[in-house]
Amino acid sequence: MTDKEGSGTDAGRKGVQTSAIFALEHLVRPDYRAAVVTRVLTEFRSLPHSTREALKSAVNETVSLSTGGFRRGRAGQALERTHTILQEPITQEIRLSDKLASAVLRGWAESHPALRQEITRHLESRGLDADGPDFTRNRFITVWEPNQWEAEWEAFTEAHGQFSKDDSGLMLCYVSGKLPALESGDELSGSEISDVLSATIDCLRLLPATAPDWQEVIPNFIESVSNLVKEKEAELKWADDFDAVLQSLRDEFAELLAFFEQDTQEWAAARVSPQADTAAALRSAERLRALLAEYRPVHDRAPGISEERERIRKRDELQPPILETAQEIDRLMTEPPVGPGPNRPAPPEPDAPDSGAAPDTPPQTAAPTPEPEPAQSQAGPPQESRPAAEPAPAEPPALPEPPGVPAAEHAALQSENRDLRDTVAALQSENRALRDEVEIIKSELYDSQEMEESWRLAYLSEKGGISETDDDTAPQVENVNAAVEMARQRFKKELTFAPNSASNIESNPYNRPEKVWDALQWLATTYYKSKMGQLRITNFDQSIKEACGWWYKGDQGETTLSRYKKSYTAIAYGKTYWLAEHIGKGTNFDARYTIRIAFDWDDDLRQVIVGYIGRHQQTDAS
């Protein structure tokens, strides 16, 4: 990888760190950034070994999980197991960590081989470099010439409409090793800004009226400035709202904030990192206020033992999410103060220590608080009170050598005693980690149960509120062929029907054709949105059971696939698809009661390829 100079700008000469691309919201919107991370996590096991190891290393260095039983520096283990808990922390950290941003970009690009190949051909056909980023230094090589990236982006998307425009724009930056534009990190004074704007006006005055720039470039610039003004107004409103919530926290809950050892004087909108998710920050502040309001009635000791037991249970339930939410706000305060803004006074200085206090008075130590755990809704299962963490065994003072025991033997016994204490401490630490893992597994189990209803509601919403159990409102579907034709017409964007020669659609005798319609709707809505990164579904089998009572299987044995290729492949758009995923109902050989729909996902076309509909595909057993 060579280090190339750009267009003469400092960014072009020095290169641009990879994390910068995830801060460019006109290129990588927050929802699309989350979709990129989802893609990498979903495809993790299919990525090359070196890419997986690079991502593990980056996650271990940058992501700290307070849940899941993963010790510090071991969060990468979640990539192989419950990787969904990494979605939010990675989405946040890739804007701050160049190593993590590089690893995510690399994994994302390798999960889109067809798009990557077409972008490479496009650039090379125009005599442009396709060297990619400099991953040895975690940076893009340079930046695009003004307006060049937009022109190439439009040209590519017009010629290759089968690819997502968002994916095409990001891949264009990745393959070229260039960013479209960067915001300068240097702040200008008021007089400097005025000088820059005056110089811009002077340049426009000198521009001839016949210049073509007046038709497109300058109107676009004016529109960009107008949009920027609106964005800054929205930022100012957010800052005012955020500071107002923080002030209400200080005013209403000063005593509780002191009890939880939270110094809120450092909390202010002016200190929030520019890379932070401002909407999430405001939600965290409002959530903390709600949690403290719920906690206040149970803070003091109750007059009777029965009520006190209930208060203890409620305290144990509320204390972890309160501490976790406060830490979330603390993590946002990464920027130095930038001075007071409109309606936002600078945070007051902390009080100086009382000079009258005795110099040798030790500071008071608050009672230990439980380790933060992920917050759960009140509707969740009751949490068991977790035992307090075992304190590390204190190092005892050296004992005098007992009479009659040789010095060497005494030293050996002391050494063995220290080894045993170390072993006990390690086992206690392991025990705490295992308890944490059990808690997160219990939490995830409950979350999955709670999500069932949300899946059902989301699916029924896509169907326009039709319930699969309501025969009065269900569509009249005469047979399987009618269900397929309805889906073919309604879901042209989401589904491509390419039934292979082993399929049986027109004369299929399956006795519940309305369920076929429901299943195809599920494919075109829930399954499709999940593959597009618009909906998080961790269990397709459970989801389709809720939708229409069918089951889902995501794979098939390689031997079966290769031995019965006729049943497990379909051809569409000149390409062969392997039909390893399938949904269905029934297990016997009577086609009136048994049906299968097999399909594949084309990531380049962003479509579900339905390649088989029939009784069930051939296996060794059949």
JOGIBEL-V615589 format. One line per field, one symbol per residue. ss: DSSP state (@ for helix, = for strand, . for the rest). A space follows every 10 residues. Layout:
ss->???
This chain:
ss->.........@ @@@@.==@@@ @@@......@ @@@@@@@@@@ @@.@@@..@@ @@@@@@@@@@ @@........ ....@@@@@. ..@@@@@@@@ @@@....@@@ @@@@@@@@@@ ..@@@@@@@@ @@@@@..... ...=....== .==....@@@ @@@@@@@@@. ....@@@@@@ @@@@@@.==. .........@ @@@@@@@@@@ @@@@@@.... .@@@..@@@@ @@@@@@@@@@ @@@@@@@@@@ @@@@@@@@@@ @@.@@@@@@. ...@@@..@@ @......@@@ @@@@@@@@@@ @@@@@@.... ....@@@@@@ @@@@@@@@@@ @@@@@@@@@@ @@........ =..=...... .......... .......... .......... .......... .......... ......@@@@ @@@@@@@@@@ @@@@@@@@@@ @@@@@@@@@@ @@@@@@@@@@ @@@@@@@@@@ @@........ .........@ @@@@@@@@@@ ....===... .......... ..@@@@@@@@ @@@@@@@@@@ @........@ @@@@@@@@.. ===....@@@ @@@.@@@@== ==..====.. =====..... ....====== ==....==== ====...... ..
